Amino acid sequence: MTDRKGFILWFTGLSGSGKSTLAQYLTPILIERGCNVEVLDGDEVRENLSKGLGFSKEDRDTNIRRIGYVARLLSRNGACAITAAISPYTSIRDEIRAATEATFVEVYVEAPLEVVEERDTKGLYKKARAGEIKNFTGISDPYEAPENPEVTVHTGDESIEESAEKVIEFLAGAGLLPN
């Protein structure tokens, strides 16, 4: 067992808001600061742990619970578990927070719908607007923005460096980064 204090860095936001990009950008910075980091990317988890799940509310909740479970295991063993999944529902994010012994840091990766639609390299928003994708978060399914996240980044008008600095400043101020 490690004496290093683990924590969960939970990124939430619309598809295309920059969750995965920010997670990947922060990873080497946190490693350099002495953290053991694992990133649980929503798309990768869905492919490897949640294959076969659809996008109904129940399936989304199951997927997020699985991500939360793995993040809890990592954090209790001293890792910084970074999650980068839409996690659209407040109740499930709150459930994960309540079940976590380690510090849970919710980061709202906010970007306006028009910005994420412009960034949409996979054409998902276009398909959702055309009715080809059902239950698409932000279009035909709700996204419940966090009311009191520990950190909010505005990726529509901040550089990745500015967004990352907000996260690092919070983590340092909360005593979560090794000296």
Backbone hydrogen bonds, N-H to C=O, Kabsch-Sander energy under -0.5 kcal/mol:
donor,donor_aa,acceptor,acceptor_aa,energy
6,G,4,R,-0.6
6,G,75,S,-0.5
7,F,79,A,-1.5
8,I,103,T,-3.0
9,L,7,F,-0.5
9,L,81,A,-2.8
10,W,8,I,-0.7
10,W,105,V,-2.7
11,F,9,L,-0.8
11,F,83,T,-2.6
12,T,107,V,-2.4
13,G,86,I,-0.7
17,S,14,L,-2.0
22,L,18,G,-2.7
23,A,19,K,-2.4
24,Q,20,S,-2.7
25,Y,21,T,-2.1
26,L,22,L,-2.6
27,T,23,A,-1.7
29,I,25,Y,-0.6
30,L,26,L,-2.8
31,I,27,T,-2.4
32,E,28,P,-2.4
33,R,29,I,-1.4
34,G,31,I,-1.8
35,C,30,L,-2.6
36,N,78,G,-0.5
37,V,35,C,-0.7
38,E,80,C,-2.2
40,L,38,E,-0.5
40,L,82,I,-3.8
41,D,39,V,-0.8
42,G,84,A,-3.2
45,V,41,D,-2.9
46,R,42,G,-2.4
47,E,43,D,-1.7
48,N,44,E,-2.2
49,L,45,V,-3.4
50,S,45,V,-1.6
53,L,50,S,-2.2
60,R,56,S,-2.7
61,D,57,K,-2.6
62,T,58,E,-2.2
63,N,59,D,-2.4
64,I,60,R,-2.5
65,R,61,D,-2.5
66,R,62,T,-2.1
67,I,63,N,-2.1
68,G,64,I,-2.8
69,Y,65,R,-2.4
70,V,66,R,-2.2
71,A,67,I,-2.6
72,R,68,G,-2.4
73,L,69,Y,-2.1
74,L,70,V,-2.5
75,S,71,A,-2.8
76,R,72,R,-2.4
77,N,73,L,-0.6
77,N,74,L,-1.0
78,G,75,S,-1.7
79,A,74,L,-2.2
80,C,36,N,-3.9
81,A,7,F,-2.5
81,A,79,A,-0.8
82,I,38,E,-3.0
82,I,80,C,-0.8
83,T,9,L,-2.5
83,T,81,A,-0.6
84,A,40,L,-2.4
85,A,11,F,-1.3
90,T,88,P,-0.5
93,R,89,Y,-1.8
94,D,90,T,-2.9
95,E,91,S,-1.9
96,I,92,I,-2.5
97,R,93,R,-2.4
98,A,94,D,-2.6
99,A,95,E,-1.7
100,T,96,I,-0.6
100,T,97,R,-1.1
103,T,6,G,-0.8
105,V,8,I,-3.2
105,V,103,T,-0.6
106,E,104,F,-0.7
107,V,10,W,-3.0
107,V,105,V,-0.5
108,Y,106,E,-0.6
108,Y,151,V,-2.6
109,V,12,T,-3.1
109,V,107,V,-0.8
110,E,108,Y,-1.2
110,E,153,V,-2.5
115,V,112,P,-0.8
116,V,112,P,-2.2
117,E,113,L,-2.3
118,E,114,E,-1.4
119,R,115,V,-1.7
120,D,116,V,-0.6
120,D,117,E,-0.6
121,T,119,R,-1.5
123,G,120,D,-0.8
127,K,123,G,-1.9
128,A,124,L,-2.6
129,R,125,Y,-2.9
130,A,126,K,-1.5
131,G,128,A,-1.3
132,E,127,K,-2.6
133,I,127,K,-0.9
134,K,132,E,-0.5
137,T,135,N,-0.6
138,G,141,D,-2.9
139,I,136,F,-2.2
140,S,136,F,-1.6
141,D,136,F,-1.6
144,E,88,P,-3.0
145,A,143,Y,-0.9
150,E,106,E,-0.9
151,V,106,E,-2.0
153,V,108,Y,-2.6
155,T,110,E,-1.5
155,T,153,V,-0.7
156,G,110,E,-0.7
157,D,154,H,-1.5
158,E,154,H,-1.2
163,S,159,S,-2.4
164,A,160,I,-2.8
165,E,161,E,-2.3
166,K,162,E,-1.7
167,V,163,S,-1.6
168,I,164,A,-2.7
169,E,165,E,-2.8
170,F,166,K,-1.9
171,L,167,V,-2.6
172,A,168,I,-2.8
173,G,169,E,-2.5
174,A,170,F,-2.0
175,G,172,A,-1.5
176,L,171,L,-2.6
177,L,171,L,-0.6
